[in-house]
Amino acid sequence: MTDETSPVTVGDIAHGRSGDKGNRVNIGVVADTPAAYDRLIEQLTADRVAAYFEGLVDGAVERYELPNVHAVNFVCEDALDGGGQASLRYDTQGKTYAAALMEYKLPGREGDND
């Protein structure tokens, strides 16, 4: 269990799954608790996800909020080098993006001494 002000990874407070939609990657992140969802909304922004995947995602990143299920969904454009059969990348279907995002470190919240 982590306290709300401690730096944590996304995977410490949520679960994720990803996959391809053509040349797009869709990353779903489901928070473990309502408090974790609030933290994701505050700290896991589309801009931060885009910066984290710089060099892999060449297009825009859009975040969709799903408050009723404490989840967010990211759609990353131009993320698969053409997608599916056109791509020469190892992960042509974007299945590893969620696992990578689970390692993203969220900063401590206000009040943290770090």
Backbone bond lengths (Angstrom), bond angles and torsions (degrees), N, CA, C in turn:
res aa  C-N    CA-C-N  psi(-1)  N-CA   C-N-CA  omega(-1)  CA-C   N-CA-C  phi
1 M - - - 1.452 - - 1.521 109.07 -
2 T 1.319 116.49 133.45 1.458 121.28 179.16 1.515 109.61 -109.27
3 D 1.322 115.63 149.47 1.454 117.17 175.84 1.522 108.68 -87.50
4 E 1.318 116.35 159.79 1.466 121.26 -170.73 1.519 114.01 -63.48
5 T 1.329 118.60 -21.57 1.457 119.78 -175.77 1.521 113.62 -97.16
6 S 1.311 117.90 -10.30 1.463 121.56 -177.04 1.522 111.64 -75.09
7 P 1.339 117.36 144.09 1.467 118.61 170.29 1.530 108.75 -65.03
8 V 1.312 116.87 135.43 1.465 122.46 -179.50 1.519 109.11 -141.14
9 T 1.326 115.98 164.27 1.457 119.26 169.69 1.523 108.15 -88.16
10 V 1.317 116.15 159.99 1.464 120.17 176.19 1.525 109.39 -57.01
11 G 1.323 117.33 -40.19 1.458 121.79 -179.27 1.520 114.45 -65.00
12 D 1.335 117.45 -18.86 1.464 120.43 175.78 1.525 111.90 -71.81
13 I 1.341 117.01 -24.69 1.468 120.22 -173.61 1.527 113.34 -124.87
14 A 1.345 117.29 2.70 1.468 119.88 -175.94 1.524 110.68 -156.90
15 H 1.323 114.35 172.11 1.464 122.56 174.42 1.519 108.01 -124.98
16 G 1.328 116.96 155.92 1.457 119.19 -178.23 1.510 113.33 -141.80
17 R 1.321 113.58 161.69 1.464 121.40 175.56 1.517 106.83 -150.91
18 S 1.320 115.87 144.08 1.462 118.96 -179.21 1.515 110.99 -141.11
19 G 1.319 114.19 164.69 1.455 120.65 178.07 1.514 110.50 -172.63
20 D 1.321 115.10 177.19 1.461 119.87 -174.87 1.516 111.78 -94.73
21 K 1.304 114.05 151.55 1.460 124.63 168.71 1.523 104.91 -136.06
22 G 1.325 116.77 81.74 1.468 120.22 -173.83 1.513 109.53 70.22
23 N 1.334 116.12 -122.79 1.462 121.58 177.98 1.533 110.99 -94.64
24 R 1.305 116.69 15.26 1.464 122.33 178.78 1.526 109.41 -108.41
25 V 1.329 114.15 152.64 1.461 120.29 170.45 1.521 107.31 -113.01
26 N 1.305 115.04 134.90 1.452 123.53 177.66 1.532 106.89 -110.04
27 I 1.346 117.36 121.52 1.466 121.39 -179.51 1.523 108.67 -119.95
28 G 1.313 116.50 114.88 1.458 121.49 175.44 1.514 110.07 -97.77
29 V 1.334 116.18 134.27 1.464 122.23 179.60 1.529 107.47 -127.63
30 V 1.327 116.78 120.50 1.463 122.35 -178.17 1.526 108.75 -112.84
31 A 1.321 115.95 120.04 1.464 121.50 -178.83 1.521 111.14 -71.32
32 D 1.326 115.83 148.21 1.461 121.71 179.16 1.531 112.64 -74.34
33 T 1.341 117.05 -28.96 1.467 122.01 -176.83 1.526 109.31 -142.89
34 P 1.333 117.91 163.78 1.468 119.58 174.09 1.531 112.36 -58.82
35 A 1.325 117.99 -38.27 1.469 120.80 178.31 1.527 110.79 -65.02
36 A 1.318 116.86 -38.26 1.466 120.42 177.40 1.525 110.35 -65.38
37 Y 1.323 117.28 -38.27 1.468 120.82 176.90 1.529 110.24 -61.25
38 D 1.324 117.02 -44.49 1.464 120.16 178.12 1.524 110.68 -58.49
39 R 1.311 116.17 -40.08 1.466 120.21 179.48 1.526 110.97 -67.46
40 L 1.324 117.53 -40.64 1.466 120.35 176.91 1.522 110.68 -61.55
41 I 1.321 117.10 -43.67 1.463 120.78 179.51 1.523 110.23 -60.52
42 E 1.313 115.99 -42.46 1.460 121.28 -178.21 1.532 112.55 -70.79
43 Q 1.324 117.36 -39.84 1.459 119.70 -166.99 1.521 116.01 -114.67
44 L 1.307 119.11 -22.83 1.464 120.32 -178.50 1.529 108.42 -99.18
45 T 1.318 114.69 77.75 1.461 121.11 -176.02 1.525 110.78 -88.08
46 A 1.315 115.32 163.81 1.467 120.37 176.46 1.526 110.53 -60.97
47 D 1.326 117.50 -38.90 1.468 120.49 179.29 1.528 111.70 -63.72
48 R 1.317 117.12 -40.27 1.469 120.25 179.21 1.523 111.45 -68.53
49 V 1.326 116.80 -38.94 1.465 119.87 177.33 1.526 109.81 -65.50
50 A 1.328 117.32 -41.76 1.468 120.85 178.11 1.528 110.77 -61.19
51 A 1.319 117.10 -43.31 1.468 120.44 179.12 1.528 111.04 -66.01
52 Y 1.327 117.31 -38.27 1.463 121.87 -179.90 1.526 111.15 -63.47
53 F 1.323 116.60 -37.87 1.464 121.04 -178.54 1.531 112.66 -98.93
54 E 1.337 116.92 20.18 1.462 120.45 177.82 1.530 109.41 -56.48
55 G 1.317 115.61 133.47 1.457 121.18 -177.59 1.519 112.56 95.79
56 L 1.317 116.83 -20.48 1.468 121.62 175.53 1.525 111.19 -107.34
57 V 1.320 116.14 -40.19 1.463 121.60 179.23 1.521 107.69 -102.78
58 D 1.325 116.17 115.17 1.461 120.79 -177.40 1.525 113.22 -94.07
59 G 1.312 117.84 -12.08 1.464 121.36 -178.04 1.517 112.00 -111.68
60 A 1.316 114.26 -164.09 1.462 121.87 -178.52 1.527 111.19 -73.04
61 V 1.327 114.82 155.13 1.463 122.03 172.46 1.523 107.05 -118.66
62 E 1.315 116.06 125.97 1.466 122.48 179.75 1.525 108.78 -115.03
63 R 1.342 116.35 136.51 1.467 120.53 177.76 1.527 109.16 -108.90
64 Y 1.322 114.95 133.96 1.462 122.03 175.25 1.522 107.80 -116.90
65 E 1.320 116.45 129.56 1.458 121.61 -178.18 1.526 110.05 -96.81
66 L 1.328 115.86 136.60 1.466 122.93 179.06 1.530 108.29 -125.58
67 P 1.334 117.59 75.16 1.464 120.43 -172.13 1.523 114.55 -63.24
68 N 1.316 118.04 -29.39 1.470 119.35 -178.30 1.524 112.80 -66.48
69 V 1.327 117.08 -23.18 1.467 120.79 178.78 1.530 112.08 -118.17
70 H 1.342 116.29 12.53 1.468 122.81 178.46 1.525 111.64 53.58
71 A 1.324 115.30 50.48 1.463 120.07 -176.82 1.523 110.86 -136.96
72 V 1.320 114.47 159.28 1.461 122.16 170.19 1.520 107.76 -129.50
73 N 1.307 115.23 151.48 1.457 120.94 179.03 1.524 107.62 -127.99
74 F 1.310 116.27 129.20 1.458 121.61 177.56 1.521 108.97 -109.37
75 V 1.317 116.04 132.51 1.458 121.69 173.15 1.521 106.50 -112.52
76 C 1.323 115.63 118.68 1.465 123.07 -176.98 1.523 108.55 -108.22
77 E 1.325 116.29 114.78 1.462 122.10 -178.59 1.530 110.79 -79.98
78 D 1.313 116.28 150.04 1.475 122.35 176.86 1.531 111.14 49.89
79 A 1.317 115.34 54.23 1.462 120.48 -173.83 1.520 114.16 -112.60
80 L 1.338 117.47 -1.99 1.467 118.64 -174.15 1.523 113.16 -127.44
81 D 1.314 116.58 23.06 1.468 120.29 176.53 1.529 111.58 52.05
82 G 1.325 115.36 45.24 1.459 120.54 -179.90 1.512 113.10 104.24
83 G 1.319 117.27 -23.02 1.458 121.97 176.50 1.510 114.11 83.13
84 G 1.327 114.03 155.29 1.458 123.67 173.70 1.509 116.15 36.89
85 Q 1.314 116.68 -117.31 1.463 122.32 -174.82 1.524 113.65 -72.58
86 A 1.332 118.24 -19.12 1.464 120.86 -178.48 1.526 112.95 -79.96
87 S 1.316 117.36 -22.45 1.454 121.99 -172.75 1.525 112.30 -85.11
88 L 1.326 115.26 145.36 1.462 121.30 173.83 1.530 111.70 -102.73
89 R 1.317 117.20 6.36 1.465 120.78 178.04 1.523 110.21 -71.45
90 Y 1.322 115.47 157.90 1.469 120.43 177.63 1.526 111.44 -63.96
91 D 1.324 116.33 -41.46 1.464 121.29 -177.09 1.526 109.02 -103.48
92 T 1.314 116.54 80.21 1.470 120.52 -175.51 1.521 112.84 -74.70
93 Q 1.317 118.04 -13.00 1.463 120.77 -178.64 1.525 113.52 -112.08
94 G 1.318 117.62 8.60 1.458 121.29 173.87 1.517 115.54 68.52
95 K 1.318 117.26 22.24 1.465 120.55 -176.21 1.530 113.40 -71.93
96 T 1.321 118.06 -21.80 1.467 120.03 -176.59 1.526 113.82 -91.18
97 Y 1.318 117.86 -7.53 1.464 120.16 -177.85 1.530 112.06 -61.38
98 A 1.317 118.10 -42.40 1.468 119.91 179.82 1.524 110.74 -63.38
99 A 1.320 117.26 -43.15 1.468 120.13 178.86 1.524 110.46 -60.84
100 A 1.318 116.82 -40.53 1.465 120.32 178.00 1.526 110.85 -65.30
101 L 1.330 117.13 -41.99 1.464 120.22 -179.12 1.527 111.61 -66.74
102 M 1.319 117.80 -27.90 1.470 120.34 177.57 1.530 111.29 -63.92
103 E 1.332 117.76 -20.80 1.469 122.25 178.98 1.528 112.80 -88.89
104 Y 1.327 117.61 -5.51 1.471 121.17 179.91 1.523 109.24 -65.21
105 K 1.328 116.85 130.51 1.460 121.62 -178.40 1.523 110.05 -90.32
106 L 1.325 114.64 118.66 1.458 120.40 173.68 1.519 108.17 -81.75
107 P 1.322 117.45 139.83 1.464 118.98 179.05 1.526 110.85 -69.53
108 G 1.332 116.21 161.25 1.460 119.57 172.90 1.516 109.38 -66.47
109 R 1.295 116.13 151.62 1.460 120.45 178.84 1.518 109.87 -82.07
110 E 1.318 115.79 169.22 1.456 121.37 179.76 1.525 109.99 -52.85
111 G 1.310 115.54 136.49 1.455 120.26 -176.41 1.517 112.19 103.01
112 D 1.340 116.03 -12.64 1.463 120.53 178.04 1.523 108.54 -72.65
113 N 1.289 116.96 142.89 1.464 121.25 -178.66 1.514 113.46 -87.01
114 D 1.311 119.21 -4.70 1.476 121.03 -177.76 1.504 111.20 -74.95
